[in-house]
Amino acid sequence: MRTFVEVTDEKICTQIAKFCSNYSTYASLLNADTLKITNLNKGSLFLIFVLMMQGKLQTLAISFTAYKDLLRTGKGGGILGALPALTVYPTVPAPPPVCLANLESLFRDVIQQCVKSGNLTEDIAKALGIFEEVATSSLETGTPDLSLKLMSAGHPTLHTTIGDYDGFEIWKDSGTGFVFLNVSSSPNFNDTSALPAVGVEVIWIYKIIYRYKDVQIGNWSNTISVAVKGIV
């Protein structure tokens, strides 16, 4: 699953506000650092205020420049009136407290903590406004590169990259043809099937295919053959 952070000021402001508004519903699952969440909420309120003031100041800058142009060259036509009113900070309600700098970095840290919790589902990510939809057309051409990573106590560990997929299916031929073995959501899969009798060596053959939204997708991988021997 992929998460994302918006790029423009207005969109990231809305995204962080949505995240903060809904995070408490999933706090016990995602278990992000409490201080970071507190600072993110504080930053969200302050960013909303700063962007509002920036909009007012930009409007003032445009109108003041037009006033100067009319004064100097008559550009725009009309009669020179009173000076544009300067923007002032509101006193009621008072501006929210100043937050820490680099709010975007803090937001990214919190998102990564949510991902590492292992409990960030697609539905939760959508509720928090951080889920990035992946175009399935780009996934349909994927071919996993299957390799043997290591042997652990005689059991082979298979490896492939997962990327934007949910995981992969493992199919195994122990001598009678390929049959479904398991599904892995991790790049590494350790086959803990019973080993042959002590001193007996057999060949296990594997192939895998990616999964996305609980179905196969893409192309079958290369096959790899592993010599497995019964050990004491």
Buried (B, 14 or more C-beta within 10 A) or exposed (E): BEBEBBEEEEEBBBBBBBBBBBBEEBEEEBBBEEEBBEBBBBBBBBBBBBBEBEEEEEEBEEEBEBBEEBEEEEEEEEEEEEEBEEBEEEEEEEBBEEBEEEBBEBBBBBBEBBBEBEEBEEEBBEBBBBBEEBEEEEBEEBEBEBEEBEBEEEBBBBBBEBEBBBBBBBBBBBEEEBEEBBBBEEBEBBBEBEBBEEEEEBEBBBBBBBBBEEEEBBEBBEEBEBEBBBEE
